Amino acid sequence: MTGFGREERKFHNKIITVELKSLNSKGLDVRIRSSLNLGEKELILRKALADSLSRGKVEVVINVQNLDDNPNHTINIPLFKQYYKTLKGLTDELGIAQADWVPSILRIPSVVEPANQVISDQDWEDIQVVFDAAKEKLIAFRRNEGATIKKDFQARAQNILELLQQVPEFEQERIEKLRLRLRKLLDEHLGSENIDANRFEQEILYFLDKVDISEEKSRLEKHCHHFLEKLEGAEPRKGRVLSFISQEMGREINTLGAKANSSALQVIVVRMKEELEKIKEQVLNAL
């Protein structure tokens, strides 16, 4: 589930900014980048996110900007020189035109390092305050998105139920068309004088039983109501169950389409599939 939370606060000698971004993921995947070396403190932040979020690919960016003369970062000069000599040697050897390697070298990991290798207790306390505030904003963002997705689910499930209510008005017409089509085929191939009326009616009843959609309509209606009931349920994680129910809805809609034998019913089935496809796309974002 996507989400975003950002908090920035100014303290007496620094500004701390924390940004949290989350994308949809089957599990919880946390990545933390910080201008200070958090060391074992990073585990505390990971646990705090695990206790609050069940799923999502979460990126955490922590920036501490000093307002005094102490720099946030230092350059690893021996490492910088090593990279520069190597790249300059390759440039001379291959006859490449002179290039400015400085920006590229500065982007190499470990060349630019946090100035404070050990985080102070005061810095850690301040970071936790800002982190907690950003985390609450992220959670609120995800809740708002969840409420929007819920409304969309409800609307689309109701649309499928409304489309299902339109099916009966085409069923009798469908039966009559099937009867006429079969009679026409028999007349063309056997001749009307060679057709036993009683046997024809028996075969018609057998065929109509094969294409009967009463059970599919009943099951689809139950699945839609079950889907809506789960949306209103108190359980915190509903995504997996909603996904299973939507799969069952799809099976019944596909069977309706296979048995339709009516262009009008096929139009209804296509519209049902459109609504269900939107549900399946969104259900991936549901916890």
C-alpha positions as CSV (number, residue, x, y, z in Angstrom):
1,M,0.0,0.0,0.0
2,T,1.4,3.4,-1.0
3,G,1.9,6.1,1.5
4,F,4.1,9.1,2.4
5,G,5.0,10.8,5.7
6,R,7.4,13.7,6.2
7,E,8.4,15.6,9.3
8,E,10.9,18.4,9.8
9,R,11.8,20.0,13.1
10,K,14.4,22.6,14.1
11,F,16.4,22.1,17.3
12,H,18.9,24.4,19.0
13,N,21.8,23.4,16.7
14,K,20.3,21.3,14.0
15,I,17.4,20.6,11.6
16,I,16.2,17.0,11.5
17,T,14.1,15.8,8.5
18,V,12.6,12.3,8.2
19,E,10.8,11.1,5.1
20,L,9.0,7.8,4.8
21,K,7.7,6.4,1.5
22,S,5.9,3.1,1.1
23,L,5.0,1.1,-2.0
24,N,2.9,-2.0,-2.3
25,S,4.7,-5.3,-1.4
26,K,3.7,-8.8,-0.2
27,G,5.8,-8.4,2.9
28,L,7.5,-5.7,4.8
29,D,10.8,-4.5,3.3
30,V,12.5,-1.5,5.1
31,R,15.4,0.4,3.7
32,I,17.0,3.2,5.8
33,R,19.3,5.9,4.6
34,S,20.7,8.4,7.1
35,S,23.2,11.3,7.1
36,L,24.4,10.0,10.5
37,N,25.7,6.5,11.2
38,L,22.8,5.0,13.2
39,G,24.6,1.7,14.0
40,E,22.4,-0.6,16.2
41,K,19.8,2.2,16.5
42,E,18.6,1.3,13.1
43,L,17.2,-2.0,14.4
44,I,15.0,0.0,16.8
45,L,13.5,2.0,13.8
46,R,12.9,-1.2,11.9
47,K,11.1,-2.7,14.8
48,A,8.9,0.4,15.2
49,L,7.9,0.1,11.6
50,A,7.3,-3.6,11.8
51,D,5.0,-3.1,14.8
52,S,3.0,-0.5,12.9
53,L,3.0,-1.7,9.3
54,S,2.3,-5.2,8.2
55,R,3.2,-4.8,4.5
56,G,4.9,-2.5,2.2
57,K,8.3,-1.6,0.7
58,V,9.3,1.3,3.0
59,E,12.1,3.7,2.3
60,V,13.3,5.8,5.2
61,V,15.5,8.9,4.7
62,I,16.9,10.7,7.7
63,N,18.8,13.9,7.3
64,V,20.4,15.8,10.2
65,Q,21.7,19.3,9.1
66,N,24.0,21.0,11.6
67,L,23.5,24.7,12.1
68,D,26.9,25.2,13.7
69,D,30.3,24.9,12.0
70,N,30.5,21.1,12.3
71,P,30.1,19.5,8.9
72,N,27.6,16.8,8.3
73,H,29.9,14.8,6.1
74,T,33.6,14.3,5.5
75,I,35.4,13.1,2.4
76,N,37.5,10.0,2.6
77,I,40.6,11.6,1.0
78,P,42.8,8.5,0.5
79,L,39.9,6.7,-1.1
80,F,39.1,9.7,-3.3
81,K,42.7,9.9,-4.5
82,Q,42.8,6.2,-5.3
83,Y,39.7,6.4,-7.5
84,Y,40.9,9.6,-9.1
85,K,44.4,8.1,-10.0
86,T,42.8,4.9,-11.4
87,L,40.3,6.8,-13.6
88,K,42.9,9.3,-14.8
89,G,45.3,6.4,-15.6
90,L,42.5,4.8,-17.7
91,T,41.8,8.1,-19.4
92,D,45.4,8.5,-20.4
93,E,45.9,4.9,-21.5
94,L,42.8,4.8,-23.7
95,G,43.3,8.3,-25.1
96,I,40.0,9.6,-23.8
97,A,39.5,13.3,-23.7
98,Q,40.0,14.9,-20.4
99,A,36.9,14.6,-18.2
100,D,35.9,16.0,-14.8
101,W,35.7,12.9,-12.6
102,V,35.0,14.7,-9.3
103,P,31.2,14.6,-9.4
104,S,31.2,10.9,-10.3
105,I,33.7,10.0,-7.6
106,L,31.7,11.8,-4.9
107,R,28.7,9.6,-5.7
108,I,30.7,6.4,-5.1
109,P,29.7,4.7,-1.8
110,S,32.1,5.4,1.1
111,V,33.8,8.3,-0.5
112,V,31.6,10.8,1.3
113,E,30.9,9.6,4.9
114,P,28.9,10.9,7.8
115,A,31.1,13.2,9.9
116,N,29.8,11.7,13.2
117,Q,30.5,8.0,13.2
118,V,28.9,7.5,16.6
119,I,25.4,9.1,17.1
120,S,25.0,11.0,20.3
121,D,22.3,10.3,22.8
122,Q,20.7,13.7,22.2
123,D,20.7,13.3,18.5
124,W,19.1,9.9,18.8
125,E,16.4,11.2,21.1
126,D,15.6,14.0,18.7
127,I,15.6,11.7,15.7
128,Q,13.1,9.4,17.4
129,V,10.7,12.3,18.0
130,V,10.8,13.4,14.4
131,F,10.7,9.7,13.2
132,D,7.5,9.0,15.2
133,A,5.8,12.1,13.9
134,A,6.6,11.1,10.3
135,K,5.5,7.5,10.9
136,E,2.1,8.7,12.2
137,K,1.7,10.8,9.0
138,L,2.5,7.7,6.9
139,I,0.0,5.6,8.7
140,A,-2.7,8.3,8.3
141,F,-1.9,8.5,4.6
142,R,-2.3,4.8,4.2
143,R,-5.6,4.8,6.2
144,N,-7.0,7.5,3.9
145,E,-5.9,5.5,0.9
146,G,-7.5,2.4,2.4
147,A,-10.8,4.3,2.9
148,T,-10.8,5.4,-0.7
149,I,-10.1,1.8,-2.0
150,K,-12.9,0.5,0.3
151,K,-15.4,2.9,-1.3
152,D,-14.3,1.9,-4.8
153,F,-14.6,-1.8,-3.9
154,Q,-18.2,-1.2,-2.6
155,A,-19.2,0.7,-5.7
156,R,-17.9,-2.0,-8.1
157,A,-19.4,-4.9,-6.2
158,Q,-22.7,-3.1,-6.1
159,N,-22.4,-2.5,-9.9
160,I,-21.9,-6.2,-10.4
161,L,-25.0,-7.0,-8.3
162,E,-27.0,-4.4,-10.3
163,L,-25.8,-6.0,-13.6
164,L,-26.8,-9.4,-12.3
165,Q,-30.4,-8.1,-11.7
166,Q,-30.6,-7.3,-15.4
167,V,-30.0,-10.9,-16.4
168,P,-33.5,-12.4,-15.9
169,E,-35.2,-10.0,-18.4
170,F,-33.1,-11.6,-21.2
171,E,-33.4,-15.3,-20.0
172,Q,-36.8,-16.1,-21.6
173,E,-35.8,-14.5,-24.9
174,R,-32.6,-16.5,-24.7
175,I,-34.6,-19.7,-24.3
176,E,-36.9,-19.0,-27.2
177,K,-34.0,-18.2,-29.5
178,L,-32.3,-21.4,-28.6
179,R,-35.4,-23.4,-29.3
180,L,-35.9,-21.7,-32.7
181,R,-32.3,-22.1,-33.7
182,L,-32.3,-25.9,-32.8
183,R,-35.6,-26.4,-34.7
184,K,-34.2,-24.6,-37.7
185,L,-31.1,-26.7,-37.8
186,L,-33.1,-29.9,-37.5
187,D,-35.5,-28.8,-40.2
188,E,-32.6,-28.1,-42.5
189,H,-30.8,-31.4,-42.0
190,L,-33.7,-33.8,-41.3
191,G,-36.8,-32.2,-42.6
192,S,-39.8,-31.2,-40.5
193,E,-41.7,-34.4,-41.3
194,N,-39.0,-36.6,-39.8
195,I,-38.8,-34.9,-36.4
196,D,-40.6,-36.4,-33.5
197,A,-42.2,-33.5,-31.5
198,N,-42.0,-35.3,-28.1
199,R,-38.4,-36.3,-28.6
200,F,-37.6,-32.8,-29.7
201,E,-39.1,-31.3,-26.5
202,Q,-37.1,-33.8,-24.4
203,E,-33.9,-32.8,-26.2
204,I,-34.7,-29.2,-25.7
205,L,-35.2,-29.6,-22.0
206,Y,-32.0,-31.6,-21.7
207,F,-30.1,-28.9,-23.6
208,L,-31.7,-26.0,-21.6
209,D,-30.6,-27.8,-18.4
210,K,-27.0,-27.8,-19.7
211,V,-27.1,-24.0,-20.3
212,D,-29.1,-23.1,-17.2
213,I,-27.4,-20.3,-15.3
214,S,-29.5,-20.3,-12.1
215,E,-26.7,-21.7,-9.9
216,E,-24.1,-19.3,-11.4
217,K,-26.4,-16.3,-10.6
218,S,-27.0,-17.5,-7.1
219,R,-23.4,-18.1,-6.3
220,L,-22.2,-14.8,-7.9
221,E,-24.8,-12.9,-5.8
222,K,-23.6,-14.7,-2.6
223,H,-19.9,-14.0,-3.5
224,C,-20.7,-10.3,-4.0
225,H,-22.5,-10.0,-0.6
226,H,-19.7,-11.9,1.1
227,F,-17.2,-9.5,-0.5
228,L,-19.2,-6.5,0.9
229,E,-19.5,-8.2,4.3
230,K,-15.7,-8.7,4.5
231,L,-15.2,-5.0,3.7
232,E,-17.2,-4.1,6.7
233,G,-15.6,-6.7,9.0
234,A,-13.5,-5.8,12.0
235,E,-10.5,-7.9,11.1
236,P,-7.4,-5.8,10.3
237,R,-6.1,-7.7,7.3
238,K,-8.6,-8.4,4.5
239,G,-6.6,-8.3,1.3
240,R,-5.9,-12.0,1.0
241,V,-9.6,-13.0,1.7
242,L,-10.9,-10.3,-0.7
243,S,-8.5,-11.7,-3.4
244,F,-9.9,-15.2,-2.9
245,I,-13.5,-14.0,-3.1
246,S,-12.8,-12.0,-6.2
247,Q,-11.3,-15.1,-7.9
248,E,-14.6,-17.0,-7.1
249,M,-16.6,-14.1,-8.5
250,G,-14.5,-14.3,-11.7
251,R,-15.2,-18.0,-12.1
252,E,-19.0,-17.5,-11.9
253,I,-18.9,-14.6,-14.3
254,N,-16.8,-16.6,-16.8
255,T,-19.3,-19.5,-16.6
256,L,-22.2,-17.1,-17.2
257,G,-20.4,-15.9,-20.3
258,A,-19.8,-19.5,-21.5
259,K,-23.5,-20.4,-21.1
260,A,-25.0,-17.1,-22.2
261,N,-25.9,-17.9,-25.9
262,S,-27.2,-14.4,-26.0
263,S,-25.5,-11.2,-27.3
264,A,-27.4,-9.1,-24.7
265,L,-26.2,-11.3,-21.9
266,Q,-22.6,-11.2,-23.2
267,V,-22.7,-7.4,-23.0
268,I,-23.7,-7.7,-19.3
269,V,-20.9,-10.3,-18.7
270,V,-18.3,-8.0,-20.3
271,R,-19.4,-5.1,-18.1
272,M,-19.2,-7.4,-15.0
273,K,-15.7,-8.4,-16.1
274,E,-14.7,-4.7,-16.4
275,E,-15.8,-4.1,-12.8
276,L,-14.2,-7.2,-11.5
277,E,-10.9,-6.4,-13.2
278,K,-10.8,-3.0,-11.4
279,I,-11.4,-4.9,-8.1
280,K,-8.5,-7.3,-8.8
281,E,-6.2,-4.4,-9.6
282,Q,-6.9,-2.6,-6.4
283,V,-7.1,-5.7,-4.2
284,L,-3.3,-5.9,-4.6
285,N,-3.0,-2.7,-2.6
286,A,-5.3,-3.9,0.2
287,L,-3.7,-5.2,3.4
